[in-house]
């Protein structure tokens, strides 16, 4: 009689870990896309600001705003860089989790194939046994009367 795959519990655990790693990768990708979009929106907004300096006070205000904007863009660039690094880390974690699952999945496939082969052999033996007992116990043409 064929046995169940002994590592099924470990395989389920590995698949859960793989699913979690995939979820983490998707979340990291979302954060990276959002920070890149935020940076693009800020750049677009700052690019549309007019530069009409009518007095020295306006000129000082423009300089302060540009300095502040430069600092904000530097922070957004750092956030985007951090988010890209998180995506790379999450992608590597997913690849490791997938590799751990893949080995067990191959073992399970091989186990199932072996089990199917054994089941077919057992069925064929039973059919052969039935066929041999049926033909040896049946009357011949001369014994019918």
N, CA, C and O atoms as a MOPAC input file, in Angstrom:
PM7 MOZYME 1SCF
protein

 N      0.85300 1    -1.18900 1     0.00000 1
 C      0.00000 1     0.00000 1     0.00000 1
 C      0.88800 1     1.23800 1     0.00000 1
 O      1.86200 1     1.30400 1     0.75100 1
 N      0.56900 1     2.18500 1    -0.81100 1
 C      1.37300 1     3.38900 1    -0.94500 1
 C      1.16200 1     4.31600 1     0.25000 1
 O      0.06800 1     4.40400 1     0.80600 1
 N      2.22400 1     4.99400 1     0.62400 1
 C      2.16600 1     5.93300 1     1.74200 1
 C      2.02900 1     7.36000 1     1.21700 1
 O      2.35400 1     7.65400 1     0.06700 1
 N      1.54200 1     8.22600 1     2.08500 1
 C      1.46100 1     9.64000 1     1.73600 1
 C      2.86000 1    10.24100 1     1.74300 1
 O      3.79100 1     9.66900 1     2.31000 1
 N      2.99700 1    11.38500 1     1.11600 1
 C      4.27600 1    12.09300 1     1.06200 1
 C      4.63200 1    12.56700 1     2.46700 1
 O      3.90600 1    13.36600 1     3.05900 1
 N      5.74000 1    12.07900 1     2.99400 1
 C      6.10900 1    12.35400 1     4.38300 1
 C      6.47300 1    13.81100 1     4.64200 1
 O      6.36700 1    14.28200 1     5.77400 1
 N      6.88700 1    14.50600 1     3.63700 1
 C      7.31200 1    15.89500 1     3.80500 1
 C      6.21300 1    16.89500 1     3.43200 1
 O      6.49700 1    18.06700 1     3.18500 1
 N      4.97400 1    16.43700 1     3.39100 1
 C      3.86500 1    17.30900 1     2.97900 1
 C      3.72200 1    18.51300 1     3.91200 1
 O      3.47100 1    19.62600 1     3.45000 1
 N      3.87900 1    18.30100 1     5.20200 1
 C      3.77000 1    19.41200 1     6.15100 1
 C      4.85500 1    20.45000 1     5.92900 1
 O      4.58900 1    21.65200 1     5.95500 1
 N      6.07500 1    19.98600 1     5.71100 1
 C      7.17800 1    20.90700 1     5.43800 1
 C      6.95600 1    21.64500 1     4.12200 1
 O      7.25400 1    22.83400 1     4.01300 1
 N      6.43300 1    20.93700 1     3.12800 1
 C      6.13700 1    21.57800 1     1.84600 1
 C      5.09600 1    22.68000 1     2.02400 1
 O      5.24400 1    23.76700 1     1.46500 1
 N      4.05300 1    22.41000 1     2.79200 1
 C      3.03300 1    23.45100 1     3.03700 1
 C      3.65200 1    24.65700 1     3.73400 1
 O      3.33900 1    25.79900 1     3.39600 1
 N      4.53100 1    24.40900 1     4.70900 1
 C      5.21300 1    25.50900 1     5.39800 1
 C      6.04700 1    26.32100 1     4.42000 1
 O      6.00900 1    27.55100 1     4.44000 1
 N      6.79600 1    25.64200 1     3.57000 1
 C      7.62800 1    26.34000 1     2.57900 1
 C      6.76800 1    27.15700 1     1.61500 1
 O      7.15100 1    28.25900 1     1.22300 1
 N      5.61800 1    26.62500 1     1.23700 1
 C      4.73400 1    27.36100 1     0.33400 1
 C      4.13500 1    28.58500 1     1.02000 1
 O      3.94600 1    29.62200 1     0.38500 1
 N      3.83700 1    28.46900 1     2.31000 1
 C      3.34200 1    29.63200 1     3.06300 1
 C      4.44200 1    30.68600 1     3.14100 1
 O      4.17800 1    31.87700 1     2.97800 1
 N      5.67800 1    30.24800 1     3.38900 1
 C      6.79800 1    31.18600 1     3.42500 1
 C      6.99500 1    31.85800 1     2.06800 1
 O      7.28600 1    33.05200 1     1.99200 1
 N      6.83500 1    31.08900 1     1.01300 1
 C      6.95400 1    31.65200 1    -0.33100 1
 C      5.84900 1    32.67400 1    -0.58400 1
 O      6.11100 1    33.74000 1    -1.14200 1
 N      4.63800 1    32.36800 1    -0.18600 1
 C      3.52200 1    33.30600 1    -0.35300 1
 C      3.77100 1    34.59500 1     0.42700 1
 O      3.47700 1    35.68600 1    -0.06100 1
 N      4.31600 1    34.46800 1     1.64500 1
 C      4.61800 1    35.64700 1     2.45700 1
 C      5.70500 1    36.48200 1     1.78700 1
 O      5.61200 1    37.70900 1     1.75300 1
 N      6.72400 1    35.83000 1     1.25900 1
 C      7.79500 1    36.54800 1     0.57000 1
 C      7.25100 1    37.25300 1    -0.68000 1
 O      7.66400 1    38.37100 1    -0.98900 1
 N      6.33800 1    36.61200 1    -1.38900 1
 C      5.72900 1    37.24600 1    -2.56500 1
 C      4.91200 1    38.46400 1    -2.15500 1
 O      4.91900 1    39.48800 1    -2.83900 1
 N      4.21200 1    38.34600 1    -1.04000 1
 C      3.42800 1    39.47600 1    -0.53200 1
 C      4.34100 1    40.62800 1    -0.12400 1
 O      4.04900 1    41.79000 1    -0.40800 1
 N      5.45000 1    40.30300 1     0.54400 1
 C      6.41100 1    41.34200 1     0.93800 1
 C      7.00800 1    42.03000 1    -0.28900 1
 O      7.19900 1    43.24600 1    -0.29500 1
 N      7.29800 1    41.24800 1    -1.32300 1
 C      7.84000 1    41.82200 1    -2.55500 1
 C      6.82500 1    42.75300 1    -3.21200 1
 O      7.18800 1    43.83000 1    -3.68500 1
 N      5.57600 1    42.35300 1    -3.24600 1
 C      4.53600 1    43.20500 1    -3.83900 1
 C      4.38800 1    44.50800 1    -3.05400 1
 O      4.23700 1    45.57800 1    -3.64300 1
 N      4.43000 1    44.41400 1    -1.72700 1
 C      4.32000 1    45.62300 1    -0.90500 1
 C      5.51600 1    46.54300 1    -1.12500 1
 O      5.35400 1    47.76000 1    -1.21300 1
 N      6.71100 1    45.97200 1    -1.21300 1
 C      7.91100 1    46.78200 1    -1.45800 1
 C      7.83300 1    47.45700 1    -2.82300 1
 O      8.21900 1    48.61700 1    -2.96700 1
 N      7.33700 1    46.73600 1    -3.82100 1
 C      7.17200 1    47.33400 1    -5.15300 1
 C      6.16500 1    48.48100 1    -5.11700 1
 O      6.37400 1    49.50900 1    -5.76100 1
 N      5.09000 1    48.31600 1    -4.38100 1
 C      4.09000 1    49.38300 1    -4.25400 1
 C      4.70000 1    50.62500 1    -3.61500 1
 O      4.49600 1    51.74500 1    -4.08300 1
 N      5.45900 1    50.40600 1    -2.52800 1
 C      6.09400 1    51.55500 1    -1.85700 1
 C      7.07900 1    52.25600 1    -2.79000 1
 O      7.12700 1    53.48500 1    -2.82400 1
 N      7.85600 1    51.49600 1    -3.53700 1
 C      8.83500 1    52.08200 1    -4.45300 1
 C      8.13700 1    52.87600 1    -5.55600 1
 O      8.57100 1    53.97300 1    -5.90800 1
 N      7.05300 1    52.31800 1    -6.09800 1
 C      6.30700 1    53.04300 1    -7.14100 1
 C      5.71600 1    54.33700 1    -6.58600 1
 O      5.74400 1    55.37500 1    -7.24700 1
 N      5.18500 1    54.26500 1    -5.37500 1
 C      4.58500 1    55.45900 1    -4.76500 1
 C      5.63300 1    56.54200 1    -4.50300 1
 O      5.38200 1    57.72100 1    -4.75600 1
 N      6.79700 1    56.15100 1    -3.99900 1
 C      7.82200 1    57.17000 1    -3.72100 1
 C      8.35200 1    57.76700 1    -5.02900 1
 O      8.64500 1    58.96200 1    -5.07400 1
 N      8.48100 1    56.97600 1    -6.07900 1
 C      8.91500 1    57.51200 1    -7.37400 1
 C      7.85500 1    58.45500 1    -7.93800 1
 O      8.18400 1    59.50600 1    -8.48700 1
 N      6.59400 1    58.08200 1    -7.80100 1
 C      5.51400 1    58.95200 1    -8.28300 1
 C      5.47200 1    60.25700 1    -7.48900 1
 O      5.26400 1    61.33200 1    -8.05100 1
 N      5.67300 1    60.14600 1    -6.17500 1
 C      5.67900 1    61.35000 1    -5.33400 1
 C      6.80800 1    62.28400 1    -5.75600 1
 O      6.61500 1    63.49600 1    -5.86100 1
 N      7.98500 1    61.71500 1    -5.99500 1
 C      9.11700 1    62.53100 1    -6.42200 1
 C      8.83700 1    63.18400 1    -7.77500 1
 O      9.16900 1    64.35200 1    -7.97500 1
 N      8.23600 1    62.45000 1    -8.69600 1
 C      7.90400 1    63.02400 1   -10.00800 1
 C      6.87000 1    64.14200 1    -9.88800 1
 O      6.95900 1    65.15500 1   -10.58300 1
 N      5.88300 1    63.95200 1    -8.99900 1
 C      4.87700 1    65.00800 1    -8.80500 1
 C      5.51800 1    66.27600 1    -8.25000 1
 O      5.20300 1    67.38100 1    -8.69200 1
 N      6.41100 1    66.11600 1    -7.29100 1
 C      7.07400 1    67.28900 1    -6.69700 1
 C      7.92900 1    67.98400 1    -7.74200 1
 O      7.90900 1    69.21100 1    -7.84200 1
 N      8.68300 1    67.21400 1    -8.52500 1
 C      9.50800 1    67.82800 1    -9.58000 1
 C      8.63800 1    68.58000 1   -10.59200 1
 O      8.98900 1    69.67800 1   -11.02400 1
 N      7.51600 1    67.98900 1   -10.96100 1
 C      6.63200 1    68.64100 1   -11.92600 1
 C      6.04700 1    69.92400 1   -11.34600 1
 O      5.93500 1    70.93400 1   -12.04100 1
 N      5.67600 1    69.87700 1   -10.07600 1
 C      5.11800 1    71.05900 1    -9.41900 1
 C      6.15600 1    72.16900 1    -9.31900 1
 O      5.85600 1    73.33400 1    -9.57700 1
 N      7.37000 1    71.80300 1    -8.94500 1
 C      8.42500 1    72.80800 1    -8.81000 1
 C      8.86200 1    73.34700 1   -10.15700 1
 O      9.28000 1    74.50100 1   -10.25500 1
 N      8.77400 1    72.54800 1   -11.17500 1
 C      9.15800 1    73.00500 1   -12.50900 1
 C      8.19100 1    74.03700 1   -13.06700 1
 O      8.55900 1    74.82000 1   -13.94300 1
 N      6.97000 1    74.04700 1   -12.57400 1
 C      5.97100 1    74.96600 1   -13.08600 1
 C      5.91500 1    76.29500 1   -12.34400 1
 O      5.08200 1    77.14300 1   -12.66300 1
 N      6.77900 1    76.48700 1   -11.36900 1
 C      6.75600 1    77.72900 1   -10.57900 1
 C      7.46700 1    78.82900 1   -11.35400 1
 O      8.58600 1    78.64000 1   -11.83100 1
 N      6.81400 1    79.97000 1   -11.47400 1
 C      7.39400 1    81.11000 1   -12.18200 1
 C      8.46100 1    81.80600 1   -11.34900 1
 O      8.49000 1    81.67300 1   -10.12600 1
 N      9.33300 1    82.54600 1   -12.01500 1
 C     10.44500 1    83.20800 1   -11.33700 1
 C     10.42500 1    84.69800 1   -11.67100 1
 O     11.31400 1    85.19300 1   -12.36400 1
 N      9.42200 1    85.40300 1   -11.18500 1
 C      9.33200 1    86.84300 1   -11.41800 1
 C      9.75600 1    87.56700 1   -10.14500 1
 O      8.94400 1    87.77000 1    -9.24300 1
 N     11.01900 1    87.95300 1   -10.07200 1
 C     11.54100 1    88.65000 1    -8.90100 1
 C     11.38100 1    90.15000 1    -9.11700 1
 O     12.13200 1    90.76300 1    -9.87600 1
 N     10.40800 1    90.72700 1    -8.44900 1
 C     10.13100 1    92.15300 1    -8.61800 1
 C     10.84200 1    92.98900 1    -7.57500 1
 O     10.96600 1    94.20500 1    -7.72600 1
 N     11.31400 1    92.33800 1    -6.50700 1
 C     12.06600 1    93.06700 1    -5.47500 1
 C     13.04500 1    92.09900 1    -4.82500 1
 O     13.03400 1    90.89500 1    -5.08200 1
 N     13.88900 1    92.66700 1    -3.97600 1
 C     14.88300 1    91.81900 1    -3.30700 1
 C     14.20200 1    90.86300 1    -2.31900 1
 O     14.68200 1    89.74600 1    -2.12200 1
 N     13.10200 1    91.28000 1    -1.70100 1
 C     12.38500 1    90.39200 1    -0.77800 1
 C     11.81800 1    89.18000 1    -1.51900 1
 O     11.86800 1    88.06100 1    -1.00800 1
 N     11.28500 1    89.39700 1    -2.71000 1
 C     10.76000 1    88.30100 1    -3.51800 1
 C     11.90700 1    87.38400 1    -3.93800 1
 O     11.75500 1    86.16300 1    -3.95800 1
 N     13.04600 1    87.97200 1    -4.27000 1
 C     14.21000 1    87.19300 1    -4.65600 1
 C     14.68100 1    86.31900 1    -3.49400 1
 O     15.03300 1    85.15700 1    -3.69800 1
 N     14.68800 1    86.86900 1    -2.27400 1
 C     15.05900 1    86.07700 1    -1.08500 1
 C     14.05400 1    84.94100 1    -0.84200 1
 O     14.44100 1    83.83000 1    -0.48000 1
 N     12.80100 1    85.22200 1    -1.03800 1
 C     11.75600 1    84.20800 1    -0.84700 1
 C     11.91500 1    83.08500 1    -1.87900 1
 O     11.76700 1    81.90600 1    -1.55400 1
 N     12.21500 1    83.46400 1    -3.11800 1
 C     12.42100 1    82.45700 1    -4.16600 1
 C     13.63300 1    81.59000 1    -3.81500 1
 O     13.58500 1    80.36900 1    -3.96200 1
 N     14.70800 1    82.21200 1    -3.35600 1
 C     15.91500 1    81.46100 1    -2.98900 1
 C     15.62200 1    80.50900 1    -1.82800 1
 O     16.08600 1    79.36900 1    -1.83200 1
 N     14.86800 1    80.96100 1    -0.85100 1
 C     14.52300 1    80.10600 1     0.28900 1
 C     13.63900 1    78.93800 1    -0.15000 1
 O     13.81200 1    77.80700 1     0.30300 1
 N     12.69800 1    79.22900 1    -1.03100 1
 C     11.80600 1    78.17300 1    -1.52400 1
 C     12.59800 1    77.13900 1    -2.32800 1
 O     12.35800 1    75.93700 1    -2.21000 1
 N     13.52700 1    77.60600 1    -3.13200 1
 C     14.33400 1    76.66000 1    -3.91700 1
 C     15.22700 1    75.81800 1    -3.01200 1
 O     15.40100 1    74.62100 1    -3.24100 1
 N     15.77700 1    76.43100 1    -2.00900 1
 C     16.61700 1    75.69000 1    -1.06800 1
 C     15.79700 1    74.62600 1    -0.34100 1
 O     16.22900 1    73.48400 1    -0.18100 1
 N     14.62100 1    75.02500 1     0.09000 1
 C     13.72200 1    74.07200 1     0.75800 1
 C     13.32000 1    72.95400 1    -0.18600 1
 O     13.28000 1    71.78700 1     0.20300 1
 N     13.02200 1    73.31000 1    -1.42200 1
 C     12.63900 1    72.30800 1    -2.41500 1
 C     13.78600 1    71.35700 1    -2.69700 1
 O     13.57100 1    70.15400 1    -2.84400 1
 N     15.01000 1    71.88400 1    -2.77400 1
 C     16.17300 1    71.03500 1    -3.01300 1
 C     16.34100 1    70.02900 1    -1.87100 1
 O     16.64500 1    68.85900 1    -2.10300 1
 N     16.14100 1    70.49300 1    -0.64800 1
 C     16.23300 1    69.60000 1     0.51500 1
 C     15.13800 1    68.52900 1     0.46600 1
 O     15.38300 1    67.35400 1     0.73500 1
 N     13.92600 1    68.96800 1     0.11700 1
 C     12.80700 1    68.01900 1     0.03300 1
 C     13.07300 1    66.97800 1    -1.06300 1
 O     12.81200 1    65.79300 1    -0.85600 1
 N     13.57900 1    67.39600 1    -2.20500 1
 C     13.89200 1    66.45700 1    -3.27600 1
 C     15.01100 1    65.50000 1    -2.87000 1
 O     14.98700 1    64.32500 1    -3.23700 1
 N     15.98200 1    65.99200 1    -2.12100 1
 C     17.06100 1    65.10900 1    -1.64100 1
 C     16.49200 1    64.04400 1    -0.70900 1
 O     16.88600 1    62.87900 1    -0.77500 1
 N     15.56300 1    64.44600 1     0.16000 1
 C     14.92300 1    63.47700 1     1.06000 1
 C     14.09500 1    62.47400 1     0.27500 1
 O     14.12700 1    61.28000 1     0.57200 1
 N     13.35700 1    62.94100 1    -0.71900 1
 C     12.56100 1    62.03500 1    -1.54800 1
 C     13.45200 1    61.06900 1    -2.33900 1
 O     13.09500 1    59.90800 1    -2.53200 1
 N     14.59000 1    61.54700 1    -2.78500 1
 C     15.53200 1    60.68400 1    -3.49300 1
 C     16.08000 1    59.61500 1    -2.55200 1
 O     16.23600 1    58.45800 1    -2.94300 1
 N     16.37100 1    60.00200 1    -1.31200 1
 C     16.85100 1    59.03300 1    -0.32100 1
 C     15.77300 1    57.99600 1    -0.01700 1
 O     16.07400 1    56.80900 1     0.11200 1
 N     14.52700 1    58.43500 1     0.09800 1
 C     13.42100 1    57.50300 1     0.34800 1
 C     13.26900 1    56.55200 1    -0.83000 1
 O     13.07900 1    55.35100 1    -0.63700 1
 N     13.35000 1    57.07200 1    -2.03800 1
 C     13.22900 1    56.22400 1    -3.21800 1
 C     14.37600 1    55.21000 1    -3.27800 1
 O     14.16800 1    54.04800 1    -3.62400 1
 N     15.56400 1    55.65400 1    -2.94500 1
 C     16.71500 1    54.75500 1    -2.92700 1
 C     16.53400 1    53.65500 1    -1.88400 1
 O     16.85100 1    52.49300 1    -2.13900 1
 N     16.02600 1    54.02200 1    -0.71800 1
 C     15.76400 1    53.04000 1     0.34600 1
 C     14.68800 1    52.05100 1    -0.09900 1
 O     14.79200 1    50.85200 1     0.15700 1
 N     13.65900 1    52.56300 1    -0.76200 1
 C     12.58800 1    51.68700 1    -1.24300 1
 C     13.08600 1    50.73400 1    -2.32300 1
 O     12.66800 1    49.57700 1    -2.35500 1
 N     13.96200 1    51.19000 1    -3.20100 1
 C     14.53800 1    50.31500 1    -4.23400 1
 C     15.38400 1    49.22700 1    -3.58400 1
 O     15.35600 1    48.07500 1    -4.01900 1
 N     16.14300 1    49.58800 1    -2.53800 1
 C     16.93800 1    48.57600 1    -1.81800 1
 C     16.02100 1    47.56000 1    -1.14900 1
 O     16.33700 1    46.37000 1    -1.11100 1
 N     14.88800 1    48.01900 1    -0.62100 1
 C     13.92100 1    47.10800 1    -0.00700 1
 C     13.33500 1    46.16400 1    -1.04900 1
 O     13.10100 1    44.99100 1    -0.75900 1
 N     13.09800 1    46.66100 1    -2.25100 1
 C     12.58900 1    45.80700 1    -3.33500 1
 C     13.62400 1    44.74500 1    -3.67800 1
 O     13.28300 1    43.57700 1    -3.86300 1
 N     14.88100 1    45.14800 1    -3.76200 1
 C     15.93800 1    44.18000 1    -4.07200 1
 C     16.03900 1    43.10800 1    -2.98600 1
 O     16.18600 1    41.92400 1    -3.28900 1
 N     15.96200 1    43.52600 1    -1.72300 1
 C     16.01200 1    42.56800 1    -0.60400 1
 C     14.81500 1    41.62600 1    -0.64300 1
 O     14.95800 1    40.42100 1    -0.43500 1
 N     13.63100 1    42.18200 1    -0.91000 1
 C     12.42200 1    41.36000 1    -0.95600 1
 C     12.47400 1    40.38500 1    -2.13800 1
 O     12.02000 1    39.24700 1    -2.02000 1
 N     13.01600 1    40.81700 1    -3.25500 1
 C     13.13900 1    39.93300 1    -4.42200 1
 C     14.10400 1    38.78600 1    -4.11200 1
 O     13.85400 1    37.64300 1    -4.49600 1
 N     15.19500 1    39.08700 1    -3.42600 1
 C     16.14500 1    38.03800 1    -3.05200 1
 C     15.51100 1    37.06800 1    -2.05400 1
 O     15.71800 1    35.85800 1    -2.15300 1
 N     14.74800 1    37.58200 1    -1.10400 1
 C     14.06500 1    36.72200 1    -0.12800 1
 C     13.04700 1    35.82900 1    -0.82800 1
 O     12.91000 1    34.65700 1    -0.47700 1
 N     12.33800 1    36.36400 1    -1.80600 1
 C     11.36700 1    35.56300 1    -2.55600 1
 C     12.08500 1    34.46200 1    -3.33600 1
 O     11.62400 1    33.32100 1    -3.37400 1
 N     13.20300 1    34.80400 1    -3.95300 1
 C     13.95000 1    33.80300 1    -4.72600 1
 C     14.43300 1    32.67400 1    -3.82000 1
 O     14.38600 1    31.50500 1    -4.20200 1
 N     14.89900 1    33.02500 1    -2.61700 1
 C     15.33800 1    31.98200 1    -1.67200 1
 C     14.16200 1    31.11300 1    -1.23600 1
 O     14.28800 1    29.89000 1    -1.16400 1
 N     13.02700 1    31.73200 1    -0.94800 1
 C     11.84100 1    30.97400 1    -0.52300 1
 C     11.35400 1    30.07400 1    -1.65300 1
 O     10.95400 1    28.93500 1    -1.41300 1
 N     11.38500 1    30.57100 1    -2.86300 1
 C     10.95300 1    29.77200 1    -4.01400 1
 C     11.87600 1    28.57700 1    -4.21600 1
 O     11.41500 1    27.47600 1    -4.51800 1
 N     13.17600 1    28.79300 1    -4.05100 1
 C     14.13800 1    27.70000 1    -4.21800 1
 C     13.91300 1    26.61100 1    -3.16500 1
 O     14.00900 1    25.42200 1    -3.46900 1
 N     13.61300 1    27.01900 1    -1.92500 1
 C     13.34900 1    26.02100 1    -0.87000 1
 C     12.08100 1    25.23200 1    -1.18600 1
 O     12.03400 1    24.02600 1    -0.94500 1
 N     11.07100 1    25.87800 1    -1.71100 1
 C      9.82800 1    25.18200 1    -2.06300 1
 C     10.01700 1    24.27700 1    -3.27300 1
 O      9.47800 1    23.17100 1    -3.31600 1
 N     10.76500 1    24.73700 1    -4.23300 1
 C     10.91100 1    24.01300 1    -5.48500 1
 C     11.51000 1    22.62500 1    -5.27900 1
 O     11.05400 1    21.66000 1    -5.89400 1
 N     12.51300 1    22.51300 1    -4.43400 1
 C     13.11700 1    21.21000 1    -4.17100 1
 C     12.10800 1    20.22400 1    -3.59100 1
 O     12.05300 1    19.06300 1    -3.99500 1
 N     11.32100 1    20.70000 1    -2.65000 1
 C     10.30500 1    19.83100 1    -2.05000 1
 C      9.19100 1    19.49600 1    -3.03400 1
 O      8.65800 1    18.38700 1    -3.01200 1
 N      8.83700 1    20.44300 1    -3.89200 1
 C      7.80800 1    20.18100 1    -4.90400 1
 C      8.27600 1    19.08700 1    -5.86500 1
 O      7.48900 1    18.23300 1    -6.27200 1
 N      9.55300 1    19.12000 1    -6.22100 1
 C     10.08600 1    18.07900 1    -7.10600 1
 C     10.07000 1    16.72600 1    -6.41400 1
 O      9.74300 1    15.71300 1    -7.03100 1
 N     10.42200 1    16.70700 1    -5.12900 1
 C     10.35500 1    15.45400 1    -4.37100 1
 C      8.93600 1    14.91500 1    -4.31500 1
 O      8.71600 1    13.71300 1    -4.46700 1
 N      7.97600 1    15.80100 1    -4.09700 1
 C      6.57900 1    15.37500 1    -4.03600 1
 C      6.12200 1    14.81700 1    -5.39000 1
 O      5.43000 1    13.80000 1    -5.44400 1
 N      6.51000 1    15.48000 1    -6.46900 1
 C      6.15100 1    14.99900 1    -7.79900 1
 C      6.73500 1    13.61100 1    -8.04400 1
 O      6.04400 1    12.72200 1    -8.54200 1
 N      7.99600 1    13.42900 1    -7.69700 1
 C      8.63800 1    12.13000 1    -7.87100 1
 C      7.94400 1    11.06500 1    -7.01500 1
 O      7.74600 1     9.93500 1    -7.46000 1
 N      7.57800 1    11.43700 1    -5.77800 1
 C      6.86900 1    10.51600 1    -4.89100 1
 C      5.52500 1    10.11200 1    -5.50400 1
 O      5.17000 1     8.93300 1    -5.51500 1
 N      4.78900 1    11.09000 1    -6.00800 1
 C      3.47800 1    10.79900 1    -6.60000 1
 C      3.60300 1     9.91700 1    -7.84500 1
 O      2.77600 1     9.03400 1    -8.07200 1
 N      4.63500 1    10.16100 1    -8.64300 1
 C      4.84200 1     9.32900 1    -9.82400 1
 C      5.16800 1     7.88900 1    -9.41900 1
 O      4.65800 1     6.94000 1   -10.01500 1
 N      6.01700 1     7.73300 1    -8.40400 1
 C      6.37000 1     6.39700 1    -7.91800 1
 C      5.13600 1     5.69900 1    -7.36400 1
 O      4.90800 1     4.51600 1    -7.62000 1
 N      4.35200 1     6.44200 1    -6.60900 1
 C      3.13400 1     5.86800 1    -6.03600 1
 C      2.15900 1     5.43600 1    -7.12600 1
 O      1.54100 1     4.37600 1    -7.02300 1
 N      2.02000 1     6.23900 1    -8.15200 1
 C      1.12100 1     5.89700 1    -9.26400 1
 C      1.62400 1     4.64900 1    -9.98700 1
 O      0.83200 1     3.78500 1   -10.36400 1
 N      2.92800 1     4.55800 1   -10.17800 1
 C      3.50000 1     3.37500 1   -10.82300 1
 C      3.24900 1     2.13200 1    -9.97600 1
 O      2.89100 1     1.08100 1   -10.50700 1
 N      3.43400 1     2.24700 1    -8.67100 1
 C      3.18200 1     1.11200 1    -7.77600 1
 C      1.70500 1     0.70900 1    -7.79400 1
 O      1.38000 1    -0.47800 1    -7.80600 1
 N      0.82900 1     1.69100 1    -7.79600 1
 C     -0.61100 1     1.40200 1    -7.85300 1
 C     -0.98700 1     0.68100 1    -9.15200 1
 O     -1.77200 1    -0.26800 1    -9.14400 1
 N     -0.41400 1     1.14800 1   -10.26600 1
 C     -0.69300 1     0.48900 1   -11.55200 1
 C     -0.17300 1    -0.94600 1   -11.55800 1
 O     -0.82700 1    -1.84900 1   -12.08100 1
 N      1.00500 1    -1.14900 1   -10.97600 1
 C      1.56800 1    -2.50600 1   -10.91600 1
 C      0.69800 1    -3.40800 1   -10.04600 1
 O      0.47900 1    -4.57300 1   -10.38000 1
 N      0.20300 1    -2.87500 1    -8.93400 1
 C     -0.67200 1    -3.66200 1    -8.06200 1
 C     -1.98300 1    -3.99400 1    -8.77100 1
 O     -2.48600 1    -5.11300 1    -8.66200 1
 N     -2.52900 1    -3.03100 1    -9.49100 1
 C     -3.76200 1    -3.27500 1   -10.24600 1
 C     -3.53100 1    -4.33700 1   -11.32300 1
 O     -4.35200 1    -5.23400 1   -11.51200 1
 N     -2.41000 1    -4.22200 1   -12.01900 1
 C     -2.10700 1    -5.19800 1   -13.06500 1
 C     -1.92900 1    -6.59100 1   -12.47300 1
 O     -2.35900 1    -7.57500 1   -13.07400 1
 N     -1.29900 1    -6.68800 1   -11.29600 1
 C     -1.14700 1    -7.98800 1   -10.63200 1
 C     -2.50900 1    -8.57300 1   -10.29000 1
 O     -2.74900 1    -9.76400 1   -10.48900 1
 N     -3.39200 1    -7.74000 1    -9.77800 1
 C     -4.73000 1    -8.20900 1    -9.42600 1
 C     -5.47700 1    -8.67500 1   -10.67100 1
 O     -6.15200 1    -9.70400 1   -10.63800 1
 N     -5.36500 1    -7.93800 1   -11.75100 1
 C     -6.02500 1    -8.31800 1   -13.00500 1
 C     -5.44600 1    -9.63300 1   -13.52400 1
 O     -6.18600 1   -10.51400 1   -13.96300 1
 N     -4.12800 1    -9.75900 1   -13.47100 1
 C     -3.48800 1   -10.99700 1   -13.92000 1
 C     -3.93200 1   -12.18600 1   -13.05700 1
 O     -4.17600 1   -13.27800 1   -13.57100 1
 N     -4.03100 1   -11.96200 1   -11.75200 1
 C     -4.46500 1   -13.03800 1   -10.84400 1
 C     -5.89500 1   -13.45900 1   -11.14600 1
 O     -6.20800 1   -14.64900 1   -11.18300 1
 N     -6.75700 1   -12.47800 1   -11.36200 1
 C     -8.15200 1   -12.78800 1   -11.68600 1
 C     -8.22600 1   -13.52700 1   -13.02000 1
 O     -8.97800 1   -14.49200 1   -13.15500 1
 N     -7.46400 1   -13.08500 1   -13.98500 1
 C     -7.47300 1   -13.71700 1   -15.31100 1
 C     -6.94900 1   -15.14600 1   -15.23600 1
 O     -7.48000 1   -16.02700 1   -15.91200 1
 N     -5.92100 1   -15.39400 1   -14.43200 1
 C     -5.35900 1   -16.74600 1   -14.36100 1
 C     -6.29500 1   -17.69600 1   -13.62500 1
 O     -6.38400 1   -18.86600 1   -13.99500 1
 N     -6.99600 1   -17.22800 1   -12.59300 1
 C     -7.93600 1   -18.10000 1   -11.88700 1
 C     -9.19200 1   -18.33100 1   -12.70700 1
 O     -9.79900 1   -19.39700 1   -12.60200 1
 N     -9.59600 1   -17.38000 1   -13.50700 1
 C    -10.78700 1   -17.52900 1   -14.33900 1
 C    -10.53300 1   -18.52100 1   -15.45400 1
 O    -11.39800 1   -19.35400 1   -15.72600 1
 N     -9.40800 1   -18.47100 1   -16.09800 1
 C     -9.12200 1   -19.37100 1   -17.21200 1
 C     -8.80200 1   -20.77300 1   -16.71900 1
 O     -9.13400 1   -21.73800 1   -17.40700 1
 N     -8.18200 1   -20.92900 1   -15.57700 1
 C     -7.85500 1   -22.27600 1   -15.09500 1
 C     -9.06700 1   -22.96500 1   -14.48800 1
 O     -9.10900 1   -24.19500 1   -14.46300 1
 N    -10.03900 1   -22.23300 1   -14.00500 1
 C    -11.22100 1   -22.83700 1   -13.39300 1
 C    -12.39200 1   -22.96600 1   -14.32400 1
 O    -13.42200 1   -23.49700 1   -13.91100 1
 N    -12.30300 1   -22.51400 1   -15.55500 1
 C    -13.44900 1   -22.58400 1   -16.47300 1
 C    -13.47600 1   -23.93300 1   -17.16900 1
 O    -12.42700 1   -24.51100 1   -17.45400 1
 N    -14.65300 1   -24.42700 1   -17.43900 1
 C    -14.76200 1   -25.72300 1   -18.11900 1
 C    -14.31200 1   -25.60800 1   -19.57800 1
 O    -14.45800 1   -24.55200 1   -20.19400 1
 N    -13.78200 1   -26.66100 1   -20.10800 1
 C    -13.37200 1   -26.69100 1   -21.50700 1
 C    -14.55400 1   -27.13300 1   -22.35500 1
 O    -15.59100 1   -27.50100 1   -21.80200 1
 N    -14.43500 1   -27.11000 1   -23.68200 1
 C    -15.53400 1   -27.45200 1   -24.58200 1
 C    -15.98200 1   -28.90200 1   -24.41000 1
 O    -17.16600 1   -29.20500 1   -24.55400 1
 N    -15.06100 1   -29.78300 1   -24.10900 1
 C    -15.42000 1   -31.18300 1   -23.98200 1
 C    -16.06600 1   -31.50500 1   -22.64700 1
 O    -16.69100 1   -32.55900 1   -22.52400 1
 N    -15.94600 1   -30.64800 1   -21.64300 1
 C    -16.46200 1   -30.93200 1   -20.30900 1
 C    -17.84400 1   -30.34400 1   -20.07100 1
 O    -18.31000 1   -30.36900 1   -18.93200 1
 N    -18.50400 1   -29.83300 1   -21.04700 1
 C    -19.78400 1   -29.17800 1   -20.84200 1
 C    -20.90100 1   -30.16800 1   -20.59500 1
 O    -21.94100 1   -29.78000 1   -20.06400 1
 N    -20.73500 1   -31.42000 1   -20.95300 1
 C    -21.83900 1   -32.35800 1   -20.76000 1
 C    -21.62100 1   -33.27400 1   -19.66400 1
 O    -22.47100 1   -34.12000 1   -19.38800 1

